[in-house]
Amino acid sequence: MKLLKMRYITVLLAALFFANLSFAEGKGGKSNDKVNWMTWDEVQTAMKKEPKKVWVDVYTDWCGWCKVMDKKTFSNPDVVKYMNENFYAVKFNAEGQEDIMFLGKTYGFAPEYRANQLAAELMGGQMSYPTFIFMDEHFQNAVRVPGYQNVPQIEVIFNFLMSGSHKKKMSVDEYAKTFKGTWKEEAGKGGGAVGH
């Protein structure tokens, strides 16, 4: 009887352990298999608690390459893991009509750009989609990365930016010559060339 009771307790404890582990990995609803995209309000709040670098995906609803990035690049497990660990990621519809409060300033829709003023400012008025903006932990030193990026290309770009090589006046092409990447496109999700 005592042995049966101990087995029951062991099985119960094991079940509780694995259930708790599954919940902890999911972090109460945050999935580890998707990029944890945030709004501008969410990233500004999170930055006050724990500063991190910021990756902004500037897209539009009509942008075909933006949809390909979502389907092929931003769904890749290596990309998802890296982004969730290293960045606050913002999904920013450049043509959104709502005002955005960012760093104490309100940005509205700018008809001359057919986009939000913040998108135009971050992109230096070069309105091409997708464009990615990389910023430091103080929302400073913005670096623009225009065009579609497949999985191996974005691995190079992430490492180029995170290593600070862009501050050394090195080009991403120079960096790529010595970088040994490990990320691959998933089967059936082949990439394309850099560009629009």
C-alpha positions in Angstrom: 0.0 0.0 0.0 2.8 2.4 0.9 4.6 1.6 -2.4 1.4 2.3 -4.4 0.9 5.6 -2.6 4.5 6.6 -3.3 4.1 5.8 -7.0 0.9 7.8 -7.1 2.7 10.8 -5.5 5.7 10.4 -7.9 3.4 10.3 -11.0 1.4 13.3 -9.7 4.5 15.3 -9.0 5.9 14.5 -12.5 2.6 15.5 -14.1 2.6 18.8 -12.2 6.3 19.4 -13.1 5.6 19.0 -16.9 2.4 21.0 -16.8 4.3 23.8 -15.0 7.2 23.6 -17.5 4.8 23.8 -20.5 3.1 26.9 -18.9 6.5 28.5 -18.2 7.7 28.0 -21.8 4.5 29.6 -23.0 4.8 32.5 -20.6 1.0 32.8 -20.1 0.0 33.0 -23.7 3.2 34.3 -25.4 4.1 31.8 -28.0 7.7 30.8 -28.6 6.9 29.8 -32.2 5.9 33.4 -33.3 7.6 36.8 -33.1 6.3 38.7 -30.1 5.2 41.7 -32.1 4.4 44.8 -30.0 2.7 48.2 -30.5 4.6 51.5 -30.0 2.9 51.9 -26.6 3.9 48.4 -25.5 7.5 48.8 -26.5 7.9 52.1 -24.8 6.4 50.7 -21.6 8.6 47.5 -21.8 11.7 49.6 -22.5 11.3 51.4 -19.1 11.4 48.0 -17.3 14.1 46.2 -19.4 15.9 48.1 -22.1 16.5 46.1 -25.3 17.3 46.9 -28.9 14.3 47.5 -31.2 13.5 46.0 -34.6 10.6 47.7 -36.5 9.0 46.0 -39.5 7.5 48.9 -41.5 4.9 47.4 -43.9 1.7 48.2 -45.7 -1.4 46.1 -46.3 -0.8 46.0 -50.1 2.9 45.1 -50.0 3.4 41.7 -51.4 7.0 41.3 -50.2 5.9 42.2 -46.7 3.5 39.2 -46.8 6.3 37.0 -48.1 8.5 38.1 -45.2 5.8 37.2 -42.7 5.2 33.8 -44.3 8.8 32.8 -45.0 11.2 34.8 -42.8 9.4 35.9 -39.7 7.9 32.3 -39.2 11.3 30.6 -39.3 12.2 29.1 -35.9 15.7 30.5 -35.8 14.5 34.0 -36.7 11.7 33.9 -34.2 14.0 32.7 -31.4 16.6 35.3 -32.2 14.1 38.2 -32.4 12.3 37.3 -29.2 15.5 37.0 -27.3 17.3 40.1 -28.6 14.7 42.7 -29.7 11.5 44.4 -28.9 9.8 43.9 -32.3 7.3 46.4 -33.6 5.0 45.7 -36.5 4.2 49.1 -38.0 1.7 49.7 -40.7 3.1 52.8 -42.3 -0.3 53.8 -43.8 -2.2 53.4 -40.6 -4.5 56.4 -40.0 -4.3 56.5 -36.2 -2.1 58.9 -34.3 1.0 57.5 -32.6 2.5 58.8 -29.5 6.2 58.2 -29.5 8.8 59.7 -27.1 6.4 62.4 -26.1 5.5 63.5 -29.6 2.3 62.8 -31.5 2.7 61.6 -35.1 -0.3 61.8 -37.4 -1.0 60.8 -41.0 1.1 62.7 -43.6 -0.8 62.9 -46.9 2.4 63.9 -48.8 3.9 60.5 -47.9 0.6 58.6 -47.8 1.9 57.4 -44.5 2.2 58.2 -40.8 4.7 61.0 -40.0 6.7 58.6 -37.8 7.1 56.1 -40.7 8.3 58.9 -43.0 10.7 60.1 -40.3 12.1 56.7 -39.5 12.5 55.9 -43.2 14.1 59.3 -44.1 11.2 59.9 -46.6 12.3 56.9 -48.7 8.9 55.1 -48.7 9.6 51.6 -49.8 8.3 48.4 -48.3 9.2 46.4 -46.4 11.8 48.5 -44.6 13.2 47.5 -41.3 14.4 50.0 -38.6 17.0 48.9 -36.0 17.3 51.1 -32.9 19.4 50.9 -29.8 18.0 50.7 -26.2 17.3 54.5 -26.2 15.4 54.5 -29.5 18.5 56.2 -31.0 21.0 55.4 -33.8 18.4 54.2 -36.2 19.6 52.0 -39.1 17.4 51.4 -42.1 17.3 48.1 -43.9 15.2 48.2 -47.0 13.8 45.3 -49.0 12.9 41.7 -48.7 15.3 39.6 -46.7 15.3 35.8 -46.7 16.4 33.7 -43.7 20.1 33.5 -44.4 20.2 37.2 -45.3 18.5 38.3 -42.2 20.9 36.2 -40.1 23.7 38.2 -41.6 21.9 41.5 -41.0 21.0 40.7 -37.4 24.6 39.7 -36.5 26.1 42.7 -38.5 23.9 45.1 -36.5 24.2 43.4 -33.1 28.0 43.2 -33.4 28.2 47.0 -33.9 29.9 46.5 -37.3 27.7 49.1 -38.8 29.3 51.7 -36.5 32.7 50.8 -37.9 31.8 52.0 -41.4 31.9 48.4 -42.6 29.3 47.5 -45.2 27.0 44.5 -44.7 28.4 43.0 -47.9 32.0 43.1 -46.4 30.7 41.6 -43.2 28.9 38.8 -45.1 32.1 37.7 -46.7 33.5 36.4 -43.4 30.3 35.6 -41.6 29.5 31.9 -41.3 25.7 31.6 -41.0 23.8 28.5 -39.9 20.1 29.5 -40.6 18.4 27.8 -43.5 15.1 28.3 -45.3 12.5 25.8 -44.3 11.6 23.3 -47.0 9.0 24.7 -49.3 9.7 28.2 -48.1 12.5 29.2 -50.4 13.7 32.8 -50.4 14.4 35.5 -52.9 17.0 38.1 -53.6 17.5 41.3 -51.6 15.3 44.0 -53.0 11.8 45.2 -53.4 
